[in-house]
């Protein structure tokens, strides 16, 4: 589940990095020629996860058995720079930010090869790898998010995953709280929950069923609790708005405020994590 080895891929290393980058370039140009302009490219979703679907495993830097993310992103950067108006490259998008996983992938590579940093949240780094349980304790994310924000403040940071979609009502508050942690302590420029709609009635935000599809027995659309958490932000915060400081003396309240670029409007997001109104 990694790249083929090669003895002719200098200066990048001992795997087919140049061929991989060339494949990416051809794919990008195919989209462009079809009238679809790609702004951002992530070279590999979750390079640290062995999956049962098509993917490529990358170690932070190459080993005797795995191609290296650092070497591959360097080849991709050089290759994409040969096209007019190349896309921005984001990464490394590891499975989670616990256990310094993000830093392990960042340390070997040249920061100049990336235009923005991206990661996922499937573990929080406190010995608890179940993201569904982390909904109950969103503050688990504050230490690792804060550490990344401090050390990687030179470029935008984007959270690019979804959580697990357990359809529990409490997860509405949990996700809103996690986003508050990300925007207030993690210096996030964007929070992308990619699973907006999903088939067979499943899905983090919206589940779609048609009779006979998977286990579906009727045509139905289900709006899940987490949809309302994301909407709590997206309905009232517009692109290019900036996070500004906010605070409260109520420990159960978590806040994050955004100001419009022209300083004309402010949106204050307030999450009540307590049991009383």
N, C-alpha and C positions, 0 to 999 in steps of 0.2 A: 504493500500500500504506500510505496514511496516512489521517487523517480528512479529511472534506470541509472546504473553506473556508467561512467564514461571516462575515457583517458584523453579526450580532446576538448575539454570544456574550460581550458585556461582562459582568463585568469580566475574563474569563479570557484572551481573545485572539481571533485571527482564524480559528479552526477550531471545529467543532461540539462543543466540550468539554461544554457543558451537556447536549446530546442523548446524547453518549457516556456521561456519568455517569448520566443517567436510565435508559438501557438497562441499565447495571450494576445500578442499584437495583431495576429490575423483575426482573432475573434473580435477584438475591439473594432478593427476596420470594417468587418462584416456588418456590425451594428451601425457604424457611422454611415456606411454606404447605403444601408436600408433606411436612413433618415432618423435613426435613434442615436442621439448624442449622449454618451456615457460620461458623467462628470467625475464619478469616484469609482475606483476599483479596489476591492480587497482580494489579494492574491489567493488566499486560502482561508475559508471558514474553519475555525477551530483546528489549527494545524497539529494540536496535541491530542486529538481524539481519533481513535480507530473506530470507524463507523461501518455499518452494513450497506451504506449507499456509496456512490462514487465520491471519493475524496482522496487527498494525498497527505500522508503523514510527513511532517517536517520536525526535526529536532531544532532547538534554538540555533545551533551551528552543526555542520555535518559531522556524522560519525561513520563508523565502518558499516553500519546497517541502515542509516537514515540520511536522506538529503537534509541540508541545512536551510532553515528559513532565511538566515542572514545572507547566505550566498545566493539564494533564489531571488530575494527581493532586490539585491544589487543588480542581478542580471535583468530583472524586469524593469527596474528604473532606467538602466542604460538603454534598453531596447525601446521602451515607450518614449524616451526622449528623442527618438529619431522620427516621430510623427509630429505633424503640426498640431498645436493645441493639445498636448497629451493630457490624459486624465490625471486627476490627483490620486495618489496611492495612499490607502489607509491600512493599518495593521497594528500589531500582529494578530489581533482577535483570538487570543487563547480562550479556552473553555471557561476560565474564571480568573479572578484576581487574588484569590487566597494563596498562601504559601509562596508569595513572591513569584507567582507563575508569570504574570505580565512582565516583570523585570527580567526573568530568566530569558524570555524571548527578545527583550529589548537590548540587553547588555551587549550581545555580540554584534549587533548590526549598526550600521552608520545611520544616525538619525536623519541625515540628509536624504536618505532613500524614501522616507515617508513624508507625506504632507499633513497627515493627521494621525492621531493615535486612537485605537479602538480596542475594546475588550468586551467580554461577556461576564455574566454574574451568577453562574451556576454553582459556585461555592464562595463562601465569604471569608474563609481563611481562619476560622476559629475551631476547626476540627469537625465542623458540621457541613457536609457536602450536599445536603438536601435543600435545594432552593425553595421548596414548598414550606419547609420549616423556617427558613430565613424570612419569609413573609411575616412570621410572628415576631421576629426580632430584627427589624430592618437596621437598627443601629450597628449590627454586625458588620455592615458594609462601610461604616464611616472611617474606621482606621485605615483599611487598605485603599479606599478611594482617596482619602486625604493624602496618603503617602505618594500615590501616583500623581496627584495634582501638584504636590510640592516639587517633585523631581522632574516632571514633564510639563512645565508651564509654557514652553516655547511654541507649542502648536495646539490646535483644537483637539479636545478629547471627546470621543463619541462612544456612547454605550449602544451596542448594535445587536442585542439579542432579545428574546422574550423570556418570560419565566415559564412555569410549567402548566398554567391554566387548569387549576383544580376546581374552578367554578365555585369556590367558597365565598360567601358574601364578605367575610372578613378580609379577603385578599384585596378588595377594593381599597381599603384603608392601608393595607400593607404595601401595595404597589405605589400608592400616592406618597407614602412615607419614604420608600426607597428612592423615588425620584427626588424628593426633597433633599435627602442625603446627597444624592449625586450632584444636584445643582448648587447646593449651599456649601458642601465640603469637597466635592469631587471635581469642581471646576469644569463640569460638562458643558460642551457647546451644543450637544443634541442628545436626545434619548430616543432611540429607534426601537419600537416594539414591532418586529417585522411580521408577526403573525396576526395581521389585522383580521383576515377572514380565513377560515379553514374548513375543509370538507368533512363529510360524514358526521356533522353535528358537533365536532370537536372544535377546539380553538381557544386561544388565550383571550381574545377580545370578542369575536363574533363567530359563532358556529353556524354552518350552512348545511341543511339536509334536503335531499330530494328522495322521494320514495324509491327504494331499491338500491340506493347507493350505500354500500357497506352495511351497517346495521340500521340505517334509516328506514322508518316505516311510514313517513309522511313528509310532505314538503314543509319545511320549517326553518326559520332563522332565530337563533338564540343570542341575545345580547348578554354577555357574561359580565360579572361585577368589575373585572379589571378594565373593561372598556370605559366605564365611568371614571376610573382613576386617571387614565390617560387623557380622557376628554376634559377632565377638571383642569388640566394644563393647556391642552392644545386649543381649546375653544377661546381662551382668554389671553394667550401669549402668542404673539406673531413673530415671524422670522425677523432676525436681526435685533430683537429686543435683548437687553443685557440684564444679567442678575445684579441687583443692588442689595445692600445690607438690610436686614430686618431682624427684629428680636422681639421676644415676649417674656414676661415674668411667669407665665403659666407653663409649667413643665410638661403638661400633657399636650400642649399645642406645638406643632412643628410648622415653621413658616419659611417661605422663600418668596422674594419679590422680584419683579421684572419691570424694567422701564423701557419705553419705546425709544428708538434711536434719536427721535427729535425731541425727547424729554417732554412730550406732550401728555403721555399717559403712563399710569402705573397699574400693574396687576399684582395683587397679593394673594398667594395661594396659602391657605391655612388648613392643616390636617389635625383633627382632634383624635388623638390616639388614646384618650381616656374613655371611661365608662359613663360619664355624666355629660349632659348638654352644656 
